[in-house]
Amino acid sequence: MAHGQLILERERAGRLVHLGVRFFLSAALTAGQTAGGSAPFALGWAAAAGPGLEGGAALAGAFAGAALFLPFAKALPFLAVAVLILAASTALGGTWIPSRPRPMALTAAGLYVTVEGIYILQSLSPLDRLADCLAAAGLLGASAWLFFPLLRGGEGREIVDGLLFLAGALVTAVEELEILGFSPARALLCFLAVLAAYDRGPAGGAAFGLGLGLTAELCGSRLPLTAALGLAGLAAGSCQGRRRTWAALAFLASAGAAALAEGSPLPLLPEAAAGTGLFLALPGRFVAGKRVRPAIPPAQKEAAAESPAPWRQRLDRAAAALRDLYDSIGRSAPPAADENPAIVFDRSAEKVCRGCSLCELCWQKDYTGTFNAMNDATPYLLERGRALAKDFPEYFTGRCIHLPDLLAAINAELSAFLLRRQYRRQLEETRRSARGQYAQLSELLTATAAGLEAAAPAMAAGSPCRVGAALRPKEGETVCGDTVASFRTDQGLWCLLLADGMGSGEPARKESALVCRLLQQFLEAGVAPEAALKTLNSAMGLRGAESGAFTTVDLCVYDPRAREASFYKCGAAPSYLKRGGVVRRVTGASLPVGLQGPPPDVTKAPLAPGGFAVMVSDGVADPAEDEWLLNLLAGWIGDDPQDLAGLILAESVRREKLRDDCGVQVLYCPETEAREV
């Protein structure tokens, strides 16, 4: 009996520790805030905690953290989102949504945007707060995704990723704390970056460094850490399998070079040195890198040493893709000229003077005097940021019978005017920063590729496929706004692209062609489709921030060896898989490229020999009324993809009357060996 009671007491103690960890880490993560004062890491922790007592402990920690670290105006929406996340986890407890990281991360991010959106719409400067809202929503979703394995159980690699992100989130909370100009938090960030790079290699190190630096910058870091940690992670990761000293030296040199290029080598250099020192002092059993790296077969070593050309070609292509991204942001529409301050008086007069009995006297008979009064007051308004009665001449203030109302209206419009000006300047600064980082990464990859010897790359083996395509412009237009592209990568993957630019005609064609070209360059350089689309989405979002332009993207990647087709959809119309008389419809709900939405929808499906993959734009068939297309595909018995594309387009013209641009692309996997087209 005593033994059973002892076990029960131990279980209770373990349970309390379990809940206490969730409580205290939730409170501590509240200190990690973005530049706008949001606390996404704590909300991501609450989303990953799930329903029940675990979720309640995380929510209680969020309340404690809000009381300690958040001002009242920021605490209210933060706590509202935390309560809604727990309520959603509890309400959906009987479904599959709370048990999977992606749906729960999207749910939490959606709840945050919904609640924060209400406050943004009620504010005087909605555009000024929108960027912070979107950044915080992205960090919230990433936090929920990475914290999920820690709190719900996961595999070894997932737990390590979650622990590294948790450490980074906690460190960013005190990143601005400095001792004689030295930031211990930034030193710890450098330590985490070099540790992850040495464990994961060049690609993983660069990705982790970029993510860590971007997170720190979004949380208000005054140093440009994204490029520095990204380049340093790439350099340190290239030393995987060698002595840790080489990785530390490569990290330190690259971080210093990146900081120097950004114009701020200090104090990042001593902090990077401290971080690499911690990395070297870490006991060997805690470092994966060289000790646990699997042995490479001798034949594979010889092949890699004798043929560096594939790596050089990939680096060259990645550098070209980044350079084109840099150029595309530079070729976007030039920023609009600053607004004329006269708009402040025009809008104020529209609100106050239109119904005034002296309107005709002021704005018609004595228009010149009124105009001069406003014009003379403008310098004082812009310097002070607020209008006072003394800024206007006596003949104007003595005549105006609604002077207090007019001053209030002028101050409201002046505040909006100044915020719009500030937003435009910040947007232009963000564009310049992004262009600089893309250019810097491009130059680094080009220099790395130049050091490799040339040789002929080997194309991965795979079954031949055939592709057919057809385009038709909207009625009344001379060019089609849709763009199609198809190619085969060095890895043997078949890629089909279909992009639909916003609107129609030449402007839409230019946007869709640009997106197709950039995405093709990334894919041919060996970049994973999801990573390529995310990078492209961010760059296109900056490029079209003022115009609001966007482009839908439909990407099909077919692996002949696995006989599997993967569809990546960003706002695209449904696609179709056909084999014999059986047709499957593939849909997606993600936003188009350029709108900074969630990651693309990904659908993987088998595509055996004798099958077709059919991609169409929304001008070909209405997604809600595509029965005719399903019937056409099910009844067609040919084997020429070009004939099928032409038949679909002809039937669409007959039914839809060319109300929009039309694009069709078909991939056919022959059942027997055939000539590659």
C-alpha positions in Angstrom: 0.0 0.0 0.0 2.8 2.4 0.9 4.6 1.5 -2.3 1.5 2.3 -4.4 1.0 5.6 -2.6 4.7 6.5 -3.3 4.3 5.9 -7.0 1.1 8.0 -7.0 2.9 10.9 -5.3 5.7 10.7 -7.8 3.3 10.8 -10.7 1.6 13.9 -9.1 5.0 15.6 -8.7 5.9 14.8 -12.3 2.6 16.2 -13.4 3.1 19.4 -11.5 6.6 19.8 -13.0 5.1 19.1 -16.4 2.5 21.8 -16.0 5.0 24.2 -14.4 7.3 24.0 -17.4 4.5 25.0 -19.6 3.5 27.9 -17.3 6.9 29.4 -16.8 8.1 29.1 -20.4 4.9 30.6 -21.6 5.4 33.6 -19.3 9.1 33.9 -20.3 8.3 33.7 -24.1 6.0 36.7 -23.6 9.1 38.8 -23.2 10.0 38.0 -26.8 8.2 40.7 -28.8 8.3 42.1 -32.3 9.1 45.7 -33.1 5.3 46.5 -32.9 4.9 45.1 -29.4 3.3 41.7 -30.3 4.3 38.5 -28.5 3.9 35.7 -31.0 6.2 33.1 -29.4 4.0 32.8 -26.3 0.9 32.4 -28.5 2.7 29.7 -30.5 3.6 27.9 -27.3 -0.1 28.1 -26.2 -1.2 26.7 -29.6 1.2 23.8 -29.4 0.2 23.0 -25.8 -3.3 22.0 -26.9 -6.4 21.6 -24.8 -6.8 20.4 -21.2 -4.6 21.2 -18.2 -1.5 21.6 -20.5 -3.3 24.3 -22.5 -4.6 25.9 -19.3 -1.1 26.1 -17.8 0.2 27.7 -21.0 -2.7 30.2 -20.9 -2.0 31.0 -17.2 1.6 31.6 -18.1 0.5 34.0 -20.9 -1.5 36.0 -18.4 1.4 36.2 -16.0 3.8 37.2 -18.9 1.3 39.8 -20.1 1.2 41.3 -16.6 5.0 41.5 -16.5 6.1 42.4 -20.0 3.2 43.9 -22.0 1.5 47.3 -21.7 -2.2 47.3 -21.2 -3.0 48.3 -24.8 -1.0 45.3 -26.1 -2.0 42.9 -23.4 -5.8 43.0 -24.3 -5.5 41.6 -27.8 -2.7 39.2 -26.8 -4.9 37.7 -24.0 -7.9 37.6 -26.3 -6.0 35.5 -28.9 -4.6 33.2 -26.2 -8.1 32.5 -24.8 -9.4 31.9 -28.3 -6.6 29.5 -29.1 -7.4 27.4 -26.0 -11.1 27.6 -26.8 -10.5 26.4 -30.4 -8.2 23.6 -29.2 -10.9 22.5 -26.7 -13.8 22.8 -29.2 -11.9 20.9 -31.9 -10.6 18.3 -29.4 -12.6 15.5 -31.0 -11.2 16.2 -34.5 -7.8 15.7 -36.1 -7.0 19.4 -36.2 -5.5 19.9 -32.7 -3.4 16.8 -33.1 -1.4 18.0 -36.2 1.0 20.9 -36.2 0.1 22.5 -39.6 -3.7 22.9 -39.0 -3.1 24.2 -35.5 -0.4 26.6 -36.6 -2.7 28.0 -39.3 -5.7 28.2 -36.9 -3.6 30.1 -34.3 -2.2 32.5 -37.0 -5.8 33.1 -38.4 -7.2 33.9 -34.9 -4.3 36.4 -34.3 -4.9 38.1 -37.7 -8.7 38.3 -37.0 -8.3 39.8 -33.5 -5.4 42.1 -34.4 -7.3 43.1 -37.6 -10.1 44.6 -35.5 -7.7 46.8 -33.7 -5.9 47.8 -36.9 -9.1 48.9 -38.6 -10.0 51.0 -35.6 -6.5 52.7 -35.5 -5.6 56.0 -37.1 -2.7 54.3 -39.0 -3.9 50.9 -40.2 -1.2 50.5 -42.9 1.6 51.3 -40.4 0.5 48.4 -38.1 -0.3 45.9 -40.9 3.3 44.9 -41.5 3.9 44.1 -37.9 0.6 42.1 -37.8 1.7 39.9 -40.7 5.2 39.4 -39.3 3.8 38.5 -35.9 1.3 36.1 -37.6 4.1 34.4 -39.5 6.2 34.0 -36.3 3.2 32.7 -34.4 2.6 30.0 -37.0 6.3 29.0 -37.1 6.4 28.9 -33.3 3.4 26.6 -33.1 4.8 24.4 -35.8 8.2 24.0 -34.2 7.0 23.9 -30.5 4.5 21.1 -31.4 7.0 18.2 -31.2 8.3 19.5 -27.9 4.9 19.5 -26.2 3.2 16.6 -28.0 6.0 14.3 -28.7 8.0 14.0 -31.9 11.1 12.4 -33.5 14.6 13.2 -32.6 15.3 15.8 -35.4 12.0 17.6 -34.8 12.7 17.9 -31.1 16.2 19.3 -31.7 14.7 21.9 -34.1 12.1 22.8 -31.6 14.7 23.2 -28.8 16.9 25.4 -31.0 14.0 27.6 -31.9 12.9 27.8 -28.3 16.4 28.9 -27.3 16.5 31.5 -30.1 13.1 32.9 -29.1 14.1 33.2 -25.4 17.4 34.9 -26.4 15.7 37.5 -28.7 13.8 38.7 -25.6 17.0 40.1 -24.2 18.8 40.9 -27.4 19.0 44.6 -26.8 20.5 44.1 -23.3 24.2 45.3 -23.6 27.2 45.5 -21.3 29.6 48.1 -22.5 28.3 47.7 -26.0 28.5 43.9 -25.9 25.2 41.9 -26.2 25.4 38.4 -24.5 22.1 37.6 -26.3 23.6 38.2 -29.8 26.6 36.0 -28.8 24.2 33.2 -27.9 22.4 33.7 -31.2 25.8 33.2 -33.0 26.4 30.1 -30.9 23.1 28.6 -31.9 23.7 29.4 -35.5 27.2 27.8 -35.7 26.0 24.8 -33.7 23.1 24.2 -36.1 25.2 24.8 -39.2 27.9 22.3 -38.1 25.1 19.7 -37.5 23.0 20.3 -40.6 25.5 21.2 -43.4 25.5 24.2 -45.8 21.8 24.3 -46.8 20.5 23.7 -43.3 23.0 26.1 -41.7 22.1 28.9 -44.2 18.4 28.3 -43.7 18.7 28.3 -39.9 20.9 31.4 -39.9 18.5 33.3 -42.2 15.6 32.3 -40.0 17.3 33.2 -36.8 18.5 36.6 -38.1 15.1 37.4 -39.6 13.4 36.6 -36.3 15.8 38.8 -34.4 15.3 41.7 -36.8 11.5 41.4 -36.7 11.8 41.5 -32.9 13.5 44.9 -33.1 17.2 44.1 -33.5 19.2 47.2 -34.6 21.8 45.1 -36.4 21.3 43.5 -39.9 21.6 39.9 -38.6 19.7 38.1 -41.5 22.5 38.3 -44.1 25.3 38.0 -41.5 23.9 34.8 -39.8 22.8 33.3 -43.2 26.2 33.7 -44.8 28.0 32.6 -41.7 25.7 29.5 -41.4 26.4 28.6 -45.0 30.2 28.9 -44.5 30.2 27.0 -41.2 27.9 24.3 -42.6 30.4 23.7 -45.5 32.9 22.6 -42.8 30.6 19.8 -41.6 32.7 16.6 -41.1 35.9 18.5 -40.5 37.4 19.8 -37.2 35.2 22.3 -35.3 38.0 24.9 -35.5 37.5 25.2 -39.2 33.7 25.7 -38.8 34.3 28.3 -36.1 36.8 30.3 -38.2 34.6 30.1 -41.3 31.6 31.3 -39.3 33.6 34.2 -37.7 35.1 35.3 -41.0 31.8 35.2 -42.9 29.9 37.0 -40.1 32.5 39.7 -40.1 32.5 40.1 -43.9 28.7 40.4 -43.9 28.6 42.9 -41.1 31.4 44.9 -42.8 29.4 44.9 -46.0 26.4 46.3 -44.1 28.5 49.0 -42.6 28.3 47.8 -39.0 31.2 45.4 -38.2 31.1 46.3 -34.5 29.8 45.1 -32.1 28.9 41.9 -34.1 32.5 40.7 -34.4 33.2 40.3 -30.7 29.8 38.8 -30.2 30.4 36.3 -33.1 33.8 35.5 -31.5 32.2 34.8 -28.2 29.6 32.6 -29.8 32.2 30.6 -31.7 34.2 30.3 -28.5 31.2 28.8 -26.7 30.9 26.4 -29.6 34.5 25.3 -29.4 34.2 24.9 -25.6 31.2 22.6 -25.9 32.0 19.0 -25.0 32.3 16.8 -28.1 29.4 14.5 -27.1 27.0 17.4 -27.5 28.2 18.2 -31.1 26.8 16.1 -33.9 29.0 17.4 -36.8 32.0 15.2 -37.4 31.5 12.6 -34.7 28.1 11.2 -35.9 28.3 12.0 -39.5 27.7 8.8 -41.6 30.7 7.5 -43.5 30.7 8.2 -47.3 31.4 5.3 -49.5 34.8 5.5 -51.3 33.2 5.3 -54.8 30.9 8.2 -53.9 33.9 10.2 -52.6 35.8 9.7 -55.8 32.8 10.6 -58.0 32.3 13.8 -56.0 36.0 14.7 -56.2 36.2 14.1 -59.9 33.0 15.9 -61.0 32.4 19.2 -59.2 30.5 20.6 -62.2 27.0 19.7 -61.0 27.6 21.7 -57.8 29.1 24.6 -59.7 26.1 24.6 -62.1 23.6 24.6 -59.2 25.4 27.4 -57.4 25.6 29.5 -60.6 21.9 29.0 -61.2 21.0 29.9 -57.6 23.1 33.0 -57.9 21.4 33.9 -61.2 18.0 33.4 -59.6 18.9 35.7 -56.7 20.3 38.3 -59.1 17.1 38.3 -61.1 15.1 38.7 -57.8 17.4 41.7 -57.0 16.8 43.1 -60.5 13.0 42.5 -60.4 12.6 44.5 -57.2 14.7 47.3 -58.7 12.6 47.2 -61.9 9.3 47.6 -60.0 7.3 50.8 -60.4 9.2 53.8 -59.0 7.9 55.0 -55.6 5.2 57.6 -56.0 6.2 61.2 -55.3 5.3 62.5 -51.8 1.8 63.7 -51.5 1.2 67.4 -51.6 0.4 68.7 -48.1 -2.5 70.6 -49.7 -4.5 67.4 -49.5 -4.7 67.9 -45.7 -6.7 71.2 -46.2 -8.7 69.8 -49.1 -10.0 66.9 -47.1 -10.6 69.0 -44.0 -12.5 71.6 -45.9 -14.6 68.8 -47.5 -15.6 67.7 -44.0 -16.1 71.0 -42.2 -16.6 73.9 -44.8 -19.0 72.3 -47.2 -22.0 72.8 -44.9 -20.8 76.1 -43.6 -22.9 79.3 -44.4 -19.6 81.1 -45.2 -18.4 78.5 -47.6 -19.0 80.6 -50.7 -17.3 83.6 -49.2 -14.2 81.7 -48.2 -13.8 79.3 -51.1 -15.1 81.4 -54.0 -15.2 85.1 -53.4 -12.1 85.2 -51.3 -10.4 82.1 -52.5 -7.0 83.7 -52.8 -7.0 84.9 -49.2 -8.0 81.4 -48.0 -5.4 79.7 -50.2 -2.7 82.0 -48.8 -3.8 81.4 -45.2 -3.5 77.6 -45.7 -0.2 77.9 -47.6 1.4 80.1 -45.0 0.4 77.7 -42.2 1.8 74.6 -43.9 5.4 74.9 -42.7 4.4 75.2 -39.1 2.0 72.2 -39.4 4.7 70.0 -40.9 7.4 71.1 -38.4 5.1 70.7 -35.3 2.9 67.8 -36.5 -0.2 69.6 -35.2 -2.2 72.7 -36.2 -2.9 75.6 -33.8 -5.0 78.7 -34.3 -2.0 81.0 -34.2 -0.6 79.3 -37.4 -3.3 81.1 -39.4 -3.6 84.9 -40.0 -6.1 86.9 -38.0 -8.3 87.8 -40.9 -8.9 84.0 -41.4 -9.3 83.0 -37.8 -11.6 86.0 -37.0 -13.9 85.1 -39.9 -14.1 81.3 -39.5 -17.1 80.4 -37.4 -16.1 76.7 -37.1 -12.5 77.1 -36.3 -12.3 74.4 -33.5 -13.9 71.8 -35.8 -11.6 72.8 -38.7 -8.5 72.5 -36.5 -9.6 69.1 -35.3 -10.2 67.9 -38.9 -6.8 69.3 -40.1 -5.0 67.5 -37.2 -6.7 64.2 -38.1 -5.8 64.5 -41.8 -2.3 65.7 -40.9 -1.7 62.7 -38.7 -2.9 60.4 -41.5 -0.7 62.3 -44.0 2.4 62.0 -41.9 1.8 58.3 -41.3 1.4 57.6 -45.0 4.7 59.4 -45.7 6.4 57.4 -43.0 5.0 54.1 -44.4 6.3 54.9 -47.9 9.8 55.7 -46.6 9.8 52.5 -44.5 8.7 50.5 -47.5 11.4 51.9 -49.7 14.0 51.2 -47.0 12.8 47.6 -46.7 13.1 47.2 -50.5 16.6 48.5 -50.5 17.6 46.2 -47.6 16.0 43.1 -49.4 17.8 44.0 -52.7 21.1 44.3 -50.9 20.7 40.9 -49.2 19.8 39.2 -52.4 22.7 40.8 -54.2 25.1 39.8 -51.4 24.0 36.2 -51.4 24.2 36.1 -55.2 27.8 37.4 -55.2 28.8 34.8 -52.5 27.3 31.9 -54.5 29.0 33.2 -57.7 32.4 33.4 -56.0 32.0 29.9 -54.5 31.0 28.5 -57.9 34.0 30.1 -59.6 36.3 28.0 -57.5 35.0 24.7 -58.8 36.4 23.1 -62.0 34.2 22.6 -65.0 32.9 19.2 -66.1 29.9 17.9 -67.9 26.9 17.3 -65.5 25.1 14.0 -65.6 21.3 14.0 -66.1 19.5 11.8 -63.7 17.9 8.8 -65.4 14.1 8.6 -65.8 11.3 7.7 -68.1 10.7 10.1 -71.1 7.6 12.3 -70.9 5.8 14.4 -73.4 4.3 17.9 -72.8 1.6 19.8 -74.7 0.5 23.4 -74.2 -2.0 25.9 -75.6 -2.6 29.6 -74.9 -5.4 32.0 -76.0 -5.8 35.7 -75.0 -8.9 37.2 -73.7 -11.3 38.6 -76.3 -10.2 42.0 -77.4 -6.6 41.5 -76.3 -3.6 40.7 -78.6 -1.4 38.9 -76.0 -2.3 36.3 -73.4 -1.7 37.2 -69.7 -1.0 33.5 -68.9 2.5 32.0 -69.2 3.4 28.3 -69.4 6.8 26.6 -69.1 8.0 23.1 -68.9 11.5 21.7 -68.3 13.5 18.8 -66.8 15.9 19.4 -63.9 19.4 17.8 -63.5 17.8 15.5 -60.9 15.4 14.1 -63.6 12.3 15.8 -62.3 9.7 17.1 -64.8 8.4 20.6 -63.9 5.4 22.2 -65.5 4.5 25.9 -64.7 1.4 27.8 -65.3 1.2 31.4 -64.1 -1.7 33.8 -64.5 -0.9 37.5 -64.0 -3.5 39.9 -62.5 -5.7 41.4 -65.2 -5.1 40.8 -68.9 -3.0 42.0 -71.8 0.7 43.0 -71.8 1.0 44.0 -68.1 -0.4 40.6 -67.0 1.9 38.8 -69.4 5.0 40.6 -68.1 4.1 39.7 -64.5 3.4 36.0 -65.2 6.4 35.7 -67.4 8.7 37.2 -64.7 7.3 34.8 -62.1 7.7 31.8 -64.4 11.3 32.7 -65.2 12.4 33.3 -61.6 10.7 30.1 -60.4 12.3 28.1 -63.2 15.7 29.4 -62.3 15.3 28.4 -58.6 14.0 24.9 -59.5 16.8 24.3 -62.0 19.3 25.4 -59.3 18.1 22.6 -57.1 16.0 24.7 -54.7 13.1 22.8 -53.2 9.7 23.9 -54.7 8.2 25.1 -51.4 11.3 27.1 -50.5 11.4 28.6 -54.0 7.8 29.6 -53.8 8.2 31.2 -50.3 11.2 33.2 -51.5 9.4 34.3 -54.6 6.3 35.2 -52.6 8.3 37.5 -50.3 10.1 39.2 -53.2 7.0 39.7 -55.3 5.2 41.1 -52.2 7.9 43.8 -51.8 7.8 44.4 -55.6 4.1 45.0 -55.7 3.5 46.4 -52.2 2.0 49.7 -53.5 0.2 48.4 -56.7 -1.2 45.3 -55.0 -0.3 43.2 -58.1 -0.3 39.4 -57.7 0.1 36.3 -59.8 -1.4 32.8 -59.4 1.1 30.0 -59.8 0.3 26.3 -60.6 3.4 24.0 -60.4 3.5 20.3 -61.1 6.6 18.4 -60.3 6.7 14.8 -61.6 9.3 12.3 -60.4 9.5 9.4 -62.9 11.4 7.1 -60.6 8.8 7.4 -57.8 6.0 7.8 -60.4 4.5 10.6 -58.2 3.2 14.0 -59.2 3.3 16.9 -56.7 1.1 19.9 -57.2 2.0 23.3 -55.6 -0.9 25.8 -55.9 -0.8 29.5 -55.1 -4.3 30.8 -55.9 -4.4 28.5 -59.0 -7.4 26.8 -60.6 -8.0 23.0 -60.1 -5.7 20.5 -61.9 -6.7 17.1 -63.1 -5.1 13.6 -63.1 -6.3 11.2 -65.8 -5.6 7.5 -66.4 -8.0 5.7 -68.6 -11.5 6.7 -67.8 -10.7 7.7 -64.2 -10.2 11.5 -63.5 -9.1 13.0 -60.2 -9.5 16.7 -59.3 -6.7 18.5 -57.4 -7.5 21.8 -55.7 -5.8 24.3 -53.4 -6.8 27.3 -51.3 -3.6 29.3 -50.8 -3.3 32.9 -51.9 -1.5 34.0 -55.1 2.2 34.9 -55.1 2.7 38.5 -54.0 0.0 38.6 -51.3 2.3 37.3 -48.5 -0.1 34.5 -47.6 0.5 31.0 -46.0 2.7 28.4 -47.7 1.4 26.9 -51.0 -1.0 24.0 -50.9 0.8 20.8 -51.7 -0.9 17.6 -53.1 1.0 14.5 -53.9 -0.6 11.8 -56.0 0.6 8.7 -58.0 1.0 9.1 -61.7 1.6 5.8 -63.4 2.7 5.3 -67.0 -0.2 6.0 -69.4 -1.5 8.8 -67.2 -2.0 12.5 -67.8 -1.5 15.6 -65.6 -3.7 18.5 -66.9 -3.2 22.1 -65.7 -5.6 24.9 -66.7 -6.0 28.6 -65.8 -9.3 29.9 -64.4 -10.2 31.3 -67.8 -10.5 27.8 -69.2 -13.2 26.5 -66.8 -15.1 28.0 -63.9 -13.9 25.9 -60.9 -17.5 25.6 -59.7 -18.8 24.5 -63.1 -16.1 22.2 -64.6 -18.3 19.0 -65.1 -17.8 19.4 -68.9 -14.0 19.2 -68.5 -14.2 16.2 -66.2 -16.4 14.4 -68.8 -14.1 15.4 -71.6 -11.1 14.0 -69.9 -12.8 10.8 -68.9 -14.0 10.1 -72.4 -10.8 11.0 -74.3 -8.8 8.0 -75.5 -5.8 9.5 -77.3 -2.1 9.6 -76.3 -0.9 13.0 -77.7 -0.8 15.7 -75.0 -0.8 18.5 -77.6 -4.0 17.2 -79.1 -5.6 17.0 -75.6 -4.5 20.6 -74.8 -5.9 21.9 -78.1 -9.2 20.1 -77.6 -9.6 21.5 -74.1 -8.9 25.0 -75.3 -11.3 24.7 -78.2 -14.1 23.5 -76.0 -13.4 26.2 -73.5 -13.6 28.9 -76.2 -17.0 27.5 -77.3 -18.4 27.5 -73.7 -16.7 30.4 -71.9 -16.5 32.8 -74.9 -12.9 33.9 -74.0 -14.0 36.0 -71.0 -10.5 35.7 -69.6 -7.0 34.6 -70.7 -6.8 30.8 -71.2 -3.8 28.6 -70.6 -3.6 24.8 -70.8 -0.6 22.5 -70.2 -0.6 18.7 -70.3 2.0 16.1 -69.2 1.8 12.6 -70.5 3.8 9.6 -69.2 4.1 7.0 -72.0 3.5 3.4 -71.2 6.5 2.4 -73.4 9.8 4.0 -74.2 9.2 6.9 -76.6 11.1 9.8 -78.1 11.5 12.6 -75.5 9.9 15.9 -76.6 
